[in-house]
């Protein structure tokens, strides 16, 4: 925005009057997220903003209920008035996170630190877009009524697999659900009265890692995120910016060929990565061999953690295939961090070890695999955080 102007002494060259950067509020809020509880003077130092700018911005953030003073965090002080630090307000506001998977939908309420306040998972009664979106709107209303009465809800974030046009707010194509050109954001916004944004699984979770993850600082430099569920997709970022592509189609790796795999894929071919490592085929095999008694990947992970050698063998087999794909991504992008959100690697240490060993064997990038390849920072709430991160990223970037 161009503001009022002044001229030089000679009056020939107009110069803009300095104004606060439109990004100052987002910069300050992210600094408080990273370092809070934190003093205003420390915020000024890490953001390189003036003390006056920080004071004005933080006053506005407090008024909006995004930030609070945290007197309980004041340490012992000497003479003079103590500096009351600031922290993200985890009680005043929240976002709704929605994840649409093939068998079920997840709806969660998250605070500004990405912590899950409440969560519901329901199988799809109907898988057609209208039926799923109608059920989601009802679930969102229920979660808000039961758990969000005292919070201002800032918006809804939706994550799902397939091809998601984030700018247009629509699912372009989700073959596993049979969806094509579904305006998910407009439909949910009309039903809930809240702003709604959508993105793919991996792009959403990559943003979560950058905002809230265990390796957030490095992920903001450069990162690759691989999501492995019923759907397999990838996202990558450099300089903190997640790449979308001109058609919002970046990250499609579901149909990479896998040597030795003859399983049919939804695309009509055989041997695709998604067919080889997708949860559907893995769960089917586990049920057929009596390793689990319900058709859920969580049941297989629980069995492995309980000591089932057969369950662990299945998960490690999957980890090896995922590791080969991850090695290809590591060589292709050479990122600071490569995060793999896969049920076994997320919760079973032996699976993460197997995955890393496969990357080590297959990669020629020369990376320190243990330092570079990580499981998700959100092992027990991956789906809830994926949806929530779409909304939280907008909160922290668009003030």
C-alpha positions, 0 to 999 in steps of 0.5 A: 500500500502506498501511503502519504509522501514527502519530498527531498530538500530539493523537492524533485524526488518524492520519498515514501513516508516510512510505514509499518511493514504489512508483514510485521504482525505475522513476523511478531506472532511467529516469533512469539510462537517460536520463543514464547513466553518472550519479552518484547525486547527479545522479540525486537531483537530476533525480528529486527523490528524497532521497539516501537513497532513491536509494542504497537503490533503486540498491543494489536495482537493482544486485542485480537486475542492471539497473544497474552501477557504471561506474568506467571513466566516472570523470573526473579527480578532486581530493582525496577519494573519486571518485563512481562513476557508474551505468549501465544494465547492458547485459550481464547481462539482456535481453528478447526482441522478437517481431514478427509481420508478414504474410509473416514473423516477427522474433525478436530479443534486445535489451539494456536500451538497446534495442540489438539483440544478435541477430535472426532473420527467418523466412518463415511456414511456416504462417500459422495461429495455432498454426503461427506461434506454434509456430515462434516458440517454437522460434525464441525457444529457438534465439536464447536458446540461441545468444545469451542463455546468459549473460543473464537474460531478463526477458520477451518482448514481441510486436508485430503489426498489427491489433487487439491487446488489450494487457490481455488479451494477445490479437490480437482481429483481424488481417485480413491474417493471417486471425487472430481472438481469438488468445491470443498471450501465454498460448500463448507464455508456456506454450511459453517459460516467460517472461512475455509481453506484446503490443501493436500496432505503433504503440503499441509503437514509440511507447513505444520512441520515448519510452524510447529515441528521438532525440526521447524527451523531447518524445515524453513530452510528446505524440506521434503514431506512424504505422506503415506496412507491410503494415498501417497503424496509429497510436498517440498519447500525452499526458503520457507515457501511450499511449492504448489506448481502452476496447477497446484499439482506438485507432489504427485508420486503415487504412480511411481513404479515399484520393482517386483510389485504386481498389485493393481492400482486405481489408475489401471496399471500395476506396480505403482507406489501407492498400490505397493505401500497404501494402507488398503493392501497392507490392512487386507493382508494383515486381516487375511493372516489374522494379525488384526481383527479390525480393518485399521492401520492403527490396529496393525501398529498396535499389534507390532508394539504389543510384540507381534512379529508378523505385524512388525514384519509387515510394517518393516516390509512397507518401510523398506519400500517407502525408504526406497522412494524417500531415497529418490526424493533425497537425491532429487531435492537434497533438502535440509530435512526429509519428513516421512509421515507413515504409521509404522515409522511414526510410532514403531522405532524399528520401522524408522530404523528400517526406513533410514537404513533403506535410504542410506543404502539407496541414496547417493546424496551423501546426506547424514540420514539420521540427521536428515530423515525424520518421522512426523512430529505429530505421530498420534495426531497426524490427520488432525494436525494436517487439517489444522495446519492449513488454517494455522498457516493462514493465521500466522502468514496473513495478519 
